């Protein structure tokens, strides 16, 4: 499942499994997530919020990931506490519960999608979203290619940022923002040019019209 | 691909810019709407750069919206790639994050961020890249002097015309904050933002010096 060590770490939210939540088609999961989030956020009803919370927890249990359900809260609690206290002070307890509850439920529900769907499937799903836009000029193949290029650039750029930071430290420049950013960006541009030339040399990513034009010359 | 060294020699036609796009005006007009593999590659790498600058440790400040180099990367992408490719790169970053890659600050990702208080800022980024790309194009076409100051002004104008209003709207909608409260939260970002916009202009000028073709209007109009 891991594309490479770096990208694998980056795509780390996925928990492989065989539950019904894992097996459900991505379109269904995404659809339910969107409907649930829009309903909760738009209707702002306490009953609906409670129902949604129960539904999300049931889904986590069905996926065998109940222990994971509080992870988003662990990450977000400072924001939620701040918001809750402010809302309590500004408009009362009910508003505080509704505002923080809505955010918590939506974020937790969304995380279940990333927990139970393989990253590659998520990305394929993203590319397939471009397919209906084809009449408008969208090109799913080139979109997929660009997305894949982006993913394989991230480990390179992370490594490059680390190298630059280390060499800046060696020169005592670790607090100089210019020394930390300029080389990273220049390397990124050089890397992009190399990749672009490599693609062009193999005729990948060029539109078919361009190829024909080149052939005619 | 095995070429990962950034110091490898640049290809001979790399600085030409318009080498493969044809000579006549007509060809240039048609090329305007069509991205070559070089453009796709720049879009992909700058989407990745935005992700990397978002992931790298930042300073937590304000109501849980951490300050990272994210906005620096957004502004830089717009300035360097121009409006079309810049917005595409930042849009790709946003889509990848919304689809669940942990590329937003604090290793967050997934559609859940749309319900969070920082949604407005995130959604404004592609627009900001396009606007700053347009403004930077004007600067680059008009003048060679004072580019740092003018690009800084372009980034600052974009930030206050696009990013902050959208961010405040997001705080009001998702956090149910009143306008004064949302404005107060947003103001916590102002000092950092000014510094990051200045840095973006400085970095952009350095990159334009290293790769002069990136400042040429023919390439940027794609």
Interface residues (C-beta under 8 A of the other chain):
Chain A: X10 X11 X12 X13 X30 X33 X34 X37 X41 X72 X75 X76 X78 X79 X82 X83 X86 X87 X90 X91 X95 X99 X102 X103 X106 X107 X108 X109 X110 X111 X113 X114 X117 X119 X122 X123 X125 X126 X142 X145 X146 X147 X149 X150 X151 X153 X154 X156 X157 X158 X160 X161 X177 X178 X181 X182 X184 X185 X186 X187 X188 X189 X190 X191 X192 X193 X194 X195 X196 X197 X198 X199 X200 X204 X205 X206 X207 X209 X210
Chain B: X1 X3 X4 X6 X7 X8 X10 X11 X14 X20 X34 X35 X36 X37 X38 X39 X40 X41 X42 X43 X44 X45 X46 X47 X48 X49 X51 X52 X55 X56 X63 X64 X65 X69 X72 X76 X80 X92 X93 X95 X96 X99 X100 X101 X102 X103 X106 X108 X109 X110 X111 X112 X113 X114 X115 X116 X117 X174 X175 X176 X177 X178 X181 X199 X202 X203 X206 X207 X210 X211 X214
